[in-house]
């Protein structure tokens, strides 16, 4: 049972960059997953994916409509 837990913990840690990119809604998620899968076994590849997932651009968020309680008055009027 301990071996299975360690195995799952290893794979969860291995894919931390991909998980972070997914949670942030990163625009380059498929590329981060591919690089993490192919080069994550190298320490440098894993660190590069982690930095990429944390610093890269996020996917655009859908616009939200704000409701106002009165008429909209332009500034400076």
Protein Blocks (a to p, Z undefined) as FASTA:
>chain_A
ZZmmmmmmmmmmmmmmmmmmmmnopaklmmmmmmmmmmmmpmklmmmmmmmmmmmccddd
dddddddfbdcddehZZ
